[in-house]
Amino acid sequence: MWKSWTNALLGLWLISAAFLGLASAINIWNDITVGVVIAITSSKIIKDREWQGWLAVVFGAWIIIAAFIPSLTGGIGYIYNDLISGLIITITGFASMIRRDEERLA
């Protein structure tokens, strides 16, 4: 359950970080969009639906990839923010799926 809340809070963080003035308009919209999707879907992981876990993993990976696209980066702060948030979202997304697989086997 904590994994789902972690994803939701990170999604909210991406939304609020976009307004700190650290990046260009493109990165702001990227973080807002990804943050909203992660926040909504990750809060639904609580109900143990597999596709939502996968969606969190995909968007976590996207944040990592987007950190290296020059037109999406607005500065070193956003690179680190996207990398760290993306890594955590990806790891927790996988962890949610692993827990689900363990429950299926038990």
N, C-alpha and C positions, 0 to 999 in steps of 0.2 A: 504494500500500500504506500509506503514512503517513496517508492520509485515514481509512482504516478504523481504524487504531490511535488516531488523534485522537478519533474518535467513541467508541470503546470507553473511552478514558481519561476523556472528558467524562461519559460515562454513570456511570462509577465515581465521578467527582467529585460528581455530583449525589446519588448515594447517600450518600457520606460527608458532604457539606455539610448534608444533612438532619439530621444528628445534632449539629450545632454549636450548636443551641439558638437559632437566629436567627428562627424562624418558628413559626406555629401548627401544630397537628396536621394540618390539612388540607393545608398546603403540604408538610409532611414526607412524607405519603403520596403526594402528587402527584410530588414529586421522586424518591422511592424507586421508584415504579412506572415513571415515564418513564425514569429512570436505568437500571433493570434492562433494560427493553426495548431501549433504545439500546445498552447494553453488549453484549447478546446478539446483536442483529441486526447491529450495526456490525462486530463481530468476524467475522461471516460474509461481509461485503462482499469480503473477501480473495478469495473464490471467484468474484467477479464475477457475482453474481446481482442483477439489476436491481431486483426488488421490495424487496430489503433497503436499497438506496440510497434508494428512494422512502420507505420507512418511516422512515429516519433523518431525511429532509427533513420529513416530516409531524410527527414528534415534536419536532424542533427548532423548527418553527413553533408547535407547541402550547405549548412552554415560553415562547416569546415572548408568545403570547396570554394564557397563564395569569398572567403577570406583571402584567397589567392587570385581572384579576378580583379584586375586593376580598376575597372570601371565600378566595382562594387565596394572598394575600400576607400575610406576617407582618412585614414591615418593609422598609426601604429596601435593606438588604443582600440580601434575597432577590429583590427586583426587579432589582437589578443582576446578581446571579448568574444568574437565569433569562434575562434579556435577553442577556447576553454568551454564556453557554453555548448558548442557543438559536440565536443568530446564527452561532456557530461550527459547531454541529452542522448547521444548515441549509446553510451555505456548503460545508462539506466533503461533505455529502450530494450537493449538486448537482455538485461537482467530481468526485466518484466517477462520477457518471453521464456527465458530459462526457467523461471519459477513456475510458469504455466505448464511447461513440459514436464517438470518434476511432479506437479500435482496430477497430471494425466497418467503418469507411470505408477503412482502410488495407489 
